[in-house]
Amino acid sequence: MKHLASGTLVICDGSLPSLTALWSEAQCEARARAAVGGGGGQGNASAGSDGAGRVVAWGLGNSDSGEAWHDLVRRQAQACGVTTVEFAPVGRGFTAKSGAGDGEPNGGGLEITRMLLSAGESALEHGLTRIVWPVALGMGEGAIGPTEAELVINAISGAADRALLCSRLLAIETEDRARHAGRMELDAGGRFMIQTPYLDLGESQLVELALDMDVPLGLVEAQACAANARWLRVIERLGAVTLIRPAA
């Protein structure tokens, strides 16, 4: 395992939530570099220096899962200034539906747990102890009954618990690897964090946040990522259609 460093691995599926998270993390790291004199600019957000961190875009889906989807994630990373992009190892079976940005995967909770632990393993290999899981499970638009509301609340609670428990497991792994490497003192204090910054945001809230941060919404493509069809409808409903399609 590499020396532990500051920085973040962002779980990416090509959806608006993961693009927003990647953009946000890259902007934060660029500002951190500028503050410590490492040079401003967004173009090298993955190359930490002088105490600044780095950003890794970790895509779901094996390398043979579809060139269009991988191309979208790479283009989103490039727009964010993130140069380190990798995908889940071949054979893990994760897909763009594995719950990075839009809720429960087809395989259920165990698939999410495997996905988070696999992302954690990749983060540790990069010397990172922080993951952003940009899952957004808040209320959708329109009327919602008590049964649907309870399902949303349970989904949010379950995702938060899963992120916390996986964080603790990965913290143990961090400590074990450090001991085996002969380093008893850890830069991160034996901590590992899986953060879910958008967990309880509703559809309009997430899109409004993306608009406030000037996220490049032209890269929210439904053809390569089916989950984006939902977000494109919300973007249009909020009157930001010119940001995804040039005005005629």
C-alpha positions as a LaTeX table, in Angstrom:
\begin{tabular}{lrrr}
\hline
Residue & $x$ (\AA) & $y$ (\AA) & $z$ (\AA) \\
\hline
Met1 & 0.00 & 0.00 & 0.00 \\
Lys2 & 1.25 & 3.48 & $-0.81$ \\
His3 & 1.95 & 6.10 & 1.82 \\
Leu4 & $-1.42$ & 7.47 & 2.96 \\
Ala5 & $-2.17$ & 10.88 & 1.46 \\
Ser6 & $-4.94$ & 13.42 & 1.27 \\
Gly7 & $-7.35$ & 13.15 & $-1.59$ \\
Thr8 & $-10.54$ & 11.43 & $-2.64$ \\
Leu9 & $-11.79$ & 8.55 & $-4.74$ \\
Val10 & $-15.16$ & 9.34 & $-6.33$ \\
Ile11 & $-17.42$ & 6.46 & $-7.36$ \\
Cys12 & $-18.64$ & 7.30 & $-10.87$ \\
Asp13 & $-21.45$ & 5.87 & $-12.97$ \\
Gly14 & $-21.85$ & 8.68 & $-15.50$ \\
Ser15 & $-24.99$ & 10.05 & $-13.82$ \\
Leu16 & $-25.55$ & 13.65 & $-12.76$ \\
Pro17 & $-24.87$ & 12.92 & $-9.05$ \\
Ser18 & $-21.49$ & 11.35 & $-9.77$ \\
Leu19 & $-20.56$ & 14.12 & $-12.23$ \\
Thr20 & $-21.51$ & 16.71 & $-9.59$ \\
Ala21 & $-19.38$ & 14.95 & $-6.96$ \\
Leu22 & $-16.40$ & 14.67 & $-9.29$ \\
Trp23 & $-16.67$ & 18.34 & $-10.24$ \\
Ser24 & $-16.98$ & 19.41 & $-6.61$ \\
Glu25 & $-13.99$ & 17.37 & $-5.43$ \\
Ala26 & $-11.80$ & 18.57 & $-8.29$ \\
Gln27 & $-12.69$ & 22.18 & $-7.54$ \\
Cys28 & $-11.90$ & 21.71 & $-3.85$ \\
Glu29 & $-8.53$ & 20.13 & $-4.57$ \\
Ala30 & $-7.66$ & 22.88 & $-7.07$ \\
Arg31 & $-8.41$ & 25.52 & $-4.43$ \\
Ala32 & $-6.35$ & 23.61 & $-1.86$ \\
Arg33 & $-3.36$ & 23.51 & $-4.22$ \\
Ala34 & $-3.66$ & 27.21 & $-4.87$ \\
Ala35 & $-3.83$ & 27.92 & $-1.13$ \\
Val36 & $-0.60$ & 26.03 & $-0.40$ \\
Gly37 & 1.19 & 27.52 & $-3.39$ \\
Gly38 & 1.01 & 24.39 & $-5.52$ \\
Gly39 & $-0.40$ & 26.27 & $-8.47$ \\
Gly40 & $-3.99$ & 27.06 & $-9.36$ \\
Gly41 & $-6.00$ & 25.80 & $-12.23$ \\
Gln42 & $-8.30$ & 22.89 & $-12.54$ \\
Gly43 & $-6.35$ & 21.07 & $-15.21$ \\
Asn44 & $-4.20$ & 18.87 & $-12.95$ \\
Ala45 & $-6.59$ & 18.17 & $-10.10$ \\
Ser46 & $-5.38$ & 14.61 & $-9.71$ \\
Ala47 & $-1.73$ & 15.53 & $-9.15$ \\
Gly48 & $-1.36$ & 16.47 & $-5.51$ \\
Ser49 & 1.60 & 18.50 & $-4.30$ \\
Asp50 & 2.67 & 20.60 & $-1.33$ \\
Gly51 & 0.07 & 19.05 & 0.93 \\
Ala52 & $-2.80$ & 19.19 & $-1.53$ \\
Gly53 & $-4.75$ & 16.08 & $-2.33$ \\
Arg54 & $-5.70$ & 14.27 & $-5.50$ \\
Val55 & $-8.89$ & 12.99 & $-7.07$ \\
Val56 & $-9.42$ & 9.54 & $-8.56$ \\
Ala57 & $-12.48$ & 8.78 & $-10.69$ \\
Trp58 & $-13.43$ & 5.15 & $-10.03$ \\
Gly59 & $-15.93$ & 3.92 & $-12.57$ \\
Leu60 & $-18.37$ & 1.08 & $-12.11$ \\
Gly61 & $-18.50$ & $-1.53$ & $-14.81$ \\
Asn62 & $-15.78$ & $-3.82$ & $-16.13$ \\
Ser63 & $-13.59$ & $-2.71$ & $-18.99$ \\
Asp64 & $-15.69$ & $-4.74$ & $-21.45$ \\
Ser65 & $-19.06$ & $-3.37$ & $-20.30$ \\
Gly66 & $-19.48$ & $-0.85$ & $-23.10$ \\
Glu67 & $-17.20$ & 1.69 & $-24.72$ \\
Ala68 & $-19.88$ & 4.42 & $-24.81$ \\
Trp69 & $-20.31$ & 4.30 & $-21.03$ \\
His70 & $-16.58$ & 4.33 & $-20.36$ \\
Asp71 & $-16.07$ & 7.16 & $-22.82$ \\
Leu72 & $-18.70$ & 9.22 & $-20.97$ \\
Val73 & $-16.97$ & 8.75 & $-17.61$ \\
Arg74 & $-13.60$ & 9.63 & $-19.14$ \\
Arg75 & $-15.00$ & 12.77 & $-20.77$ \\
Gln76 & $-16.64$ & 13.82 & $-17.52$ \\
Ala77 & $-13.36$ & 13.34 & $-15.68$ \\
Gln78 & $-11.49$ & 15.33 & $-18.30$ \\
Ala79 & $-13.99$ & 18.20 & $-18.01$ \\
Cys80 & $-13.41$ & 18.19 & $-14.25$ \\
Gly81 & $-9.64$ & 18.21 & $-14.68$ \\
Val82 & $-9.24$ & 14.71 & $-13.24$ \\
Thr83 & $-6.61$ & 12.64 & $-15.04$ \\
Thr84 & $-6.67$ & 9.46 & $-12.92$ \\
Val85 & $-9.56$ & 7.30 & $-14.13$ \\
Glu86 & $-9.95$ & 3.59 & $-13.52$ \\
Phe87 & $-12.73$ & 1.04 & $-13.52$ \\
Ala88 & $-13.76$ & $-1.83$ & $-11.27$ \\
Pro89 & $-11.56$ & $-4.90$ & $-11.80$ \\
Val90 & $-12.68$ & $-7.39$ & $-14.42$ \\
Gly91 & $-14.78$ & $-10.16$ & $-12.88$ \\
Arg92 & $-16.31$ & $-8.06$ & $-10.09$ \\
Gly93 & $-19.53$ & $-7.73$ & $-12.08$ \\
Phe94 & $-20.44$ & $-4.17$ & $-11.13$ \\
Thr95 & $-22.35$ & $-2.18$ & $-13.72$ \\
Ala96 & $-23.54$ & 1.38 & $-14.15$ \\
Lys97 & $-26.67$ & 0.25 & $-12.26$ \\
Ser98 & $-24.76$ & $-0.66$ & $-9.10$ \\
Gly99 & $-26.03$ & 2.27 & $-7.10$ \\
Ala100 & $-23.40$ & 5.02 & $-7.51$ \\
Gly101 & $-25.90$ & 7.78 & $-8.06$ \\
Asp102 & $-29.41$ & 6.43 & $-8.31$ \\
Gly103 & $-30.31$ & 4.05 & $-5.55$ \\
Glu104 & $-30.54$ & 0.32 & $-5.19$ \\
Pro105 & $-28.84$ & $-1.89$ & $-7.82$ \\
Asn106 & $-30.53$ & $-4.90$ & $-9.37$ \\
Gly107 & $-28.37$ & $-7.16$ & $-7.19$ \\
Gly108 & $-29.57$ & $-5.63$ & $-3.91$ \\
Gly109 & $-27.69$ & $-4.54$ & $-0.84$ \\
Leu110 & $-24.92$ & $-7.12$ & $-0.98$ \\
Glu111 & $-23.87$ & $-5.83$ & $-4.38$ \\
Ile112 & $-23.63$ & $-2.31$ & $-2.96$ \\
Thr113 & $-21.48$ & $-3.58$ & $-0.09$ \\
Arg114 & $-19.15$ & $-5.41$ & $-2.47$ \\
Met115 & $-18.96$ & $-2.30$ & $-4.63$ \\
Leu116 & $-18.05$ & $-0.05$ & $-1.68$ \\
Leu117 & $-15.39$ & $-2.45$ & $-0.40$ \\
Ser118 & $-13.92$ & $-2.82$ & $-3.89$ \\
Ala119 & $-13.78$ & 0.97 & $-4.24$ \\
Gly120 & $-12.15$ & 1.08 & $-0.80$ \\
Glu121 & $-9.49$ & $-1.40$ & $-1.88$ \\
Ser122 & $-8.72$ & 0.74 & $-4.91$ \\
Ala123 & $-8.56$ & 3.87 & $-2.75$ \\
Leu124 & $-6.04$ & 2.23 & $-0.42$ \\
Glu125 & $-3.89$ & 1.21 & $-3.37$ \\
His126 & $-3.78$ & 4.90 & $-4.29$ \\
Gly127 & $-2.91$ & 5.80 & $-0.71$ \\
Leu128 & $-6.31$ & 7.44 & $-0.10$ \\
Thr129 & $-8.63$ & 7.01 & 2.86 \\
Arg130 & $-11.68$ & 8.94 & 1.67 \\
Ile131 & $-14.40$ & 7.92 & $-0.77$ \\
Val132 & $-17.33$ & 9.95 & $-2.04$ \\
Trp133 & $-20.34$ & 7.78 & $-2.85$ \\
Pro134 & $-22.69$ & 10.20 & $-4.64$ \\
Val135 & $-25.90$ & 8.27 & $-4.12$ \\
Ala136 & $-29.02$ & 10.49 & $-4.11$ \\
Leu137 & $-32.14$ & 8.92 & $-2.63$ \\
Gly138 & $-34.28$ & 11.91 & $-1.63$ \\
Met139 & $-37.91$ & 12.47 & $-2.55$ \\
Gly140 & $-38.87$ & 12.78 & $-6.19$ \\
Glu141 & $-41.24$ & 15.41 & $-7.51$ \\
Gly142 & $-45.00$ & 15.23 & $-7.12$ \\
Ala143 & $-47.29$ & 13.88 & $-4.46$ \\
Ile144 & $-46.02$ & 10.98 & $-2.42$ \\
Gly145 & $-47.96$ & 8.82 & 0.00 \\
Pro146 & $-46.90$ & 7.59 & 3.44 \\
Thr147 & $-45.86$ & 4.19 & 2.10 \\
Glu148 & $-43.57$ & 5.69 & $-0.52$ \\
Ala149 & $-42.18$ & 8.18 & 2.00 \\
Glu150 & $-41.34$ & 5.36 & 4.39 \\
Leu151 & $-39.53$ & 3.49 & 1.62 \\
Val152 & $-37.43$ & 6.57 & 0.85 \\
Ile153 & $-36.57$ & 7.09 & 4.52 \\
Asn154 & $-35.60$ & 3.44 & 4.92 \\
Ala155 & $-33.44$ & 3.57 & 1.78 \\
Ile156 & $-31.62$ & 6.66 & 3.04 \\
Ser157 & $-31.09$ & 5.13 & 6.48 \\
Gly158 & $-29.86$ & 1.86 & 4.98 \\
Ala159 & $-27.37$ & 3.58 & 2.68 \\
Ala160 & $-26.01$ & 5.68 & 5.56 \\
Asp161 & $-25.57$ & 2.58 & 7.73 \\
Arg162 & $-23.88$ & 0.68 & 4.91 \\
Ala163 & $-21.44$ & 3.51 & 4.24 \\
Leu164 & $-20.58$ & 3.74 & 7.95 \\
Leu165 & $-20.05$ & 0.02 & 8.43 \\
Cys166 & $-17.95$ & $-0.32$ & 5.27 \\
Ser167 & $-15.90$ & 2.66 & 6.44 \\
Arg168 & $-15.15$ & 0.85 & 9.69 \\
Leu169 & $-14.14$ & $-2.34$ & 7.90 \\
Leu170 & $-11.82$ & $-0.39$ & 5.62 \\
Ala171 & $-10.33$ & 1.43 & 8.63 \\
Ile172 & $-9.38$ & $-1.96$ & 10.07 \\
Glu173 & $-7.80$ & $-2.89$ & 6.74 \\
Thr174 & $-5.90$ & 0.40 & 6.73 \\
Glu175 & $-4.45$ & $-0.35$ & 10.17 \\
Asp176 & $-3.56$ & $-3.93$ & 9.22 \\
Arg177 & $-1.72$ & $-2.84$ & 6.08 \\
Ala178 & 0.19 & $-0.19$ & 7.99 \\
Arg179 & 1.31 & $-2.70$ & 10.61 \\
His180 & 2.41 & $-5.18$ & 7.99 \\
Ala181 & 4.40 & $-2.41$ & 6.31 \\
Gly182 & 6.11 & $-1.64$ & 9.62 \\
Arg183 & 4.43 & 1.71 & 10.09 \\
Met184 & 2.65 & 1.90 & 13.43 \\
Glu185 & 1.59 & 5.54 & 13.13 \\
Leu186 & $-0.94$ & 6.36 & 10.43 \\
Asp187 & $-1.25$ & 9.74 & 8.75 \\
Ala188 & $-5.04$ & 9.37 & 8.79 \\
Gly189 & $-5.19$ & 8.08 & 12.36 \\
Gly190 & $-6.55$ & 4.73 & 11.26 \\
Arg191 & $-9.67$ & 6.32 & 9.81 \\
Phe192 & $-11.42$ & 5.61 & 6.55 \\
Met193 & $-14.40$ & 7.64 & 5.39 \\
Ile194 & $-17.12$ & 6.84 & 2.87 \\
Gln195 & $-19.09$ & 10.05 & 2.55 \\
Thr196 & $-22.57$ & 10.43 & 1.03 \\
Pro197 & $-22.97$ & 14.20 & 0.52 \\
Tyr198 & $-26.14$ & 14.00 & $-1.60$ \\
Leu199 & $-27.85$ & 11.11 & 0.14 \\
Asp200 & $-31.09$ & 12.84 & 1.16 \\
Leu201 & $-31.31$ & 15.37 & $-1.68$ \\
Gly202 & $-34.42$ & 15.31 & $-3.86$ \\
Glu203 & $-34.33$ & 15.61 & $-7.63$ \\
Ser204 & $-34.76$ & 19.38 & $-7.84$ \\
Gln205 & $-32.34$ & 19.97 & $-4.96$ \\
Leu206 & $-29.59$ & 17.99 & $-6.66$ \\
Val207 & $-30.07$ & 19.75 & $-9.99$ \\
Glu208 & $-30.17$ & 23.19 & $-8.30$ \\
Leu209 & $-26.92$ & 22.34 & $-6.51$ \\
Ala210 & $-25.31$ & 21.35 & $-9.81$ \\
Leu211 & $-26.48$ & 24.62 & $-11.35$ \\
Asp212 & $-25.05$ & 26.63 & $-8.45$ \\
Met213 & $-21.67$ & 24.91 & $-8.89$ \\
Asp214 & $-21.62$ & 25.40 & $-12.69$ \\
Val215 & $-21.36$ & 21.66 & $-13.30$ \\
Pro216 & $-21.00$ & 21.02 & $-17.07$ \\
Leu217 & $-24.54$ & 19.72 & $-17.65$ \\
Gly218 & $-23.82$ & 19.18 & $-21.33$ \\
Leu219 & $-22.13$ & 15.94 & $-20.20$ \\
Val220 & $-25.35$ & 14.55 & $-18.68$ \\
Glu221 & $-26.05$ & 12.06 & $-21.48$ \\
Ala222 & $-28.84$ & 9.51 & $-21.41$ \\
Gln223 & $-27.59$ & 7.49 & $-24.36$ \\
Ala224 & $-24.49$ & 6.27 & $-22.53$ \\
Cys225 & $-26.05$ & 6.33 & $-19.03$ \\
Ala226 & $-29.74$ & 5.48 & $-18.86$ \\
Ala227 & $-30.07$ & 6.94 & $-15.34$ \\
Asn228 & $-29.56$ & 10.40 & $-16.82$ \\
Ala229 & $-32.95$ & 10.35 & $-18.56$ \\
Arg230 & $-34.48$ & 11.17 & $-15.19$ \\
Trp231 & $-32.06$ & 14.01 & $-14.51$ \\
Leu232 & $-32.48$ & 15.50 & $-17.97$ \\
Arg233 & $-36.23$ & 15.76 & $-17.36$ \\
Val234 & $-35.61$ & 17.61 & $-14.09$ \\
Ile235 & $-33.10$ & 19.95 & $-15.75$ \\
Glu236 & $-35.62$ & 20.82 & $-18.41$ \\
Arg237 & $-38.39$ & 21.28 & $-15.84$ \\
Leu238 & $-36.21$ & 23.79 & $-13.97$ \\
Gly239 & $-35.69$ & 25.81 & $-17.16$ \\
Ala240 & $-32.02$ & 24.99 & $-17.72$ \\
Val241 & $-32.48$ & 23.25 & $-21.05$ \\
Thr242 & $-30.00$ & 25.54 & $-22.81$ \\
Leu243 & $-27.25$ & 24.08 & $-20.61$ \\
Ile244 & $-27.83$ & 20.63 & $-22.04$ \\
Arg245 & $-28.84$ & 21.69 & $-25.55$ \\
Pro246 & $-27.65$ & 24.88 & $-27.25$ \\
Ala247 & $-30.40$ & 27.42 & $-27.94$ \\
Ala248 & $-31.75$ & 27.27 & $-31.49$ \\
\hline
\end{tabular}
